[in-house]
């Protein structure tokens, strides 16, 4: 069996890892071992934080709806059940957008929810 020299493939693999750490600080951009750890952690955090991003966005929407609802004289915790009771099926993202960009439309929705 022929001897396999692995210099080319090893160099390519290391070069690709170091390419992914462009912009990192200190040894994490230049030293292979630190760079490999940084890339692995970075990918793990990216996967986790795609979920966290959605969670944070929903919290922000709730805060925006709550602020606009309080200005109209109803709390967020009272508004959501009122919307469900009247079968107004707008999600929080749309409600927050309306509250921020089209306050008159949001006021109409609150009036319909109150009955």
N, C-alpha and C positions, 0 to 999 in steps of 0.2 A: 504494500500500500504506500502511496506517495505521501511525502511529508507535507503538511499544510502549515504554511506560515500565515499567522493571523494579524500581522502588522497593519495591513491595509484596512481590514474590516474593523479592527479595534480603533484605529485612528479615526475612521469615518464615524464610528459610534460616539467617540469622545468629542469630536468636532461638532456633531449635531447637538449633543447635550449642552456644550458651551455656547452654541448659537442660540439656544432657548433661554439662556441666562443673560442675554444682552440687556443692559440697563440695570442689572443687579449691582449691589454695592459690595465693596471690599473683596475678600477672597472668593465669594460665591459666584463671581463672574469669570474667574480665571483658573481656579483650582478645581480639577475634575471631581474629586470626592465631595467637596462642598457644593459644587454646582449640581451634581447629581441629586444630593439631598434637597437642595433648594427647589429643583424642578419637581421632584416627587411631592414635596409639601405644597408647592404652588398649584399643582394639578389637583391635589386632594382638596385644598381650600377652594379652588374654582368650582369643583363639583358641589361642595357643601354650600357655597355662597350663592349658587344659582337658586337654591331653595330659599335661602335666607332673604334674598332680594325680593322674592314674591311676598314673603311674610312681612317685610318692612313696608312694601308698597301698600299692602292691605291696611296696615296700621295707619299709614299716612292718609289714605282715603277716608278712613273712619274719623280721623281728627278733622279733616276738611269738612266732611258732612256734618259732624257735630257742631263745629263753629257756625256754619251757615244755618243749621237748624235752630241753634240757640238764638241767633239773630231774629229768627222768625217766631220765636216763643215756644219752641218744643225741643225736648232733649233728644239726643241720638237714640237712647234706649227706648223712648216712647215712639219715635218716628219709625223705626224698622218694623215693629209689630203692626203699626197702622198701615204701612205699605203692604205688608203681607195680607192683612185682613181685606184690603181693597183690591187685591190681586194686581198690584202694580209691580211688575217683575223687572225692575231695573237693578243691575248689580252695583256694587259700591264704587267701582271704577267710573261708571257712567254718572252716577249721582255726584261724585266728587268733581268730575269735570263740569257738570252742569252748575254745581254750586259755585265753582270758581269762575267759569267763563260766561255763563248765562244765568245770573241770579233771578231774573224774572221768571224764567221757565222753572227753576227750582222752587220758587215760591208757589207757582201754580201746582206743582206736584204735591207740595205740602198741603195746599188747600184741598186737593182731591183726596189726599190720604185722610184728612180730618173728616171728610164727608160733607 
